[in-house]
Amino acid sequence: GAVVSQHPSWVICKSGTSVKIECRSLDFQATTMFWYRQFPKQSLMLMATSNEGSKATYEQGVEKDKFLINHASLTLSTLTVTSAHPEDSSFYICSAKQGGPSYNEQFFGPGTRLTVL
Amino acid sequence: AQSVTQPDIHITVSEGASLELRCNYSYGATPYLFWYVQSPGQGLQLLLKYFSGDTLVQGIKGFEAEFKRSQSSFNLRKPSVHWSDAAEYFCAVVLFGNTGKLIFGQGTTLQVKP
């Protein structure tokens, strides 16, 4: 149980285009999903926290107009990288958890490799 | 400032040798503590976690970790490393009462020599 999928697993796009990444909880309802960004050989940096039915909360320094997050249902959150540029190339990982404000284990997706040419 | 520190960026051990990966945190209270493993190009897998109680925690794949409040540490150990353990290891914390946001350390790359 507790499987999180991401689609696509990798994507290559041209500079200036937009890319949408999906994060799905396959066997549980995720009230909260998190989006992380990871550069090569570096740690995961939290970009935003997404709660179902409400606006995402972005971390300091993350452009909300650049990285659009939608958590439309209890099993799906999407990250759209708008007007992508080469510096947006990175590994994007989502995680999902059940429950309310208290901690519940996060389950991670396999990640999406974005390359912007 | 609140932080999670993994002092060792890269560690190389021989197969069959013991392993210890260090993790220190800097918070006013005891957070929830985690160790994750990441294989190249993959997501994260939870190895073990500590919330409270017994300070020696057993995890998957033969890993264990010990919480030491006096040292603000949560070091990961394995008595005998296998070649398949080569990966990136991340220590992480969640603050009690927080929204559940994970704060990650910088990561330690483990290389295993045959």
Boltz contact constraints between the chains, C-beta under 6 A:
constraints:
  - contact:
      token1: [A, 43]
      token2: [B, 104]
      max_distance: 6.0
  - contact:
      token1: [A, 43]
      token2: [B, 106]
      max_distance: 6.0
  - contact:
      token1: [A, 43]
      token2: [B, 107]
      max_distance: 6.0
  - contact:
      token1: [A, 44]
      token2: [B, 104]
      max_distance: 6.0
  - contact:
      token1: [A, 46]
      token2: [B, 101]
      max_distance: 6.0
  - contact:
      token1: [A, 49]
      token2: [B, 99]
      max_distance: 6.0
  - contact:
      token1: [A, 93]
      token2: [B, 43]
      max_distance: 6.0
  - contact:
      token1: [A, 97]
      token2: [B, 100]
      max_distance: 6.0
  - contact:
      token1: [A, 103]
      token2: [B, 32]
      max_distance: 6.0
  - contact:
      token1: [A, 103]
      token2: [B, 94]
      max_distance: 6.0
  - contact:
      token1: [A, 103]
      token2: [B, 100]
      max_distance: 6.0
  - contact:
      token1: [A, 108]
      token2: [B, 43]
      max_distance: 6.0
  - contact:
      token1: [A, 108]
      token2: [B, 44]
      max_distance: 6.0
  - contact:
      token1: [A, 109]
      token2: [B, 43]
      max_distance: 6.0
  - contact:
      token1: [A, 110]
      token2: [B, 42]
      max_distance: 6.0
  - contact:
      token1: [A, 110]
      token2: [B, 43]
      max_distance: 6.0
  - contact:
      token1: [A, 111]
      token2: [B, 43]
      max_distance: 6.0
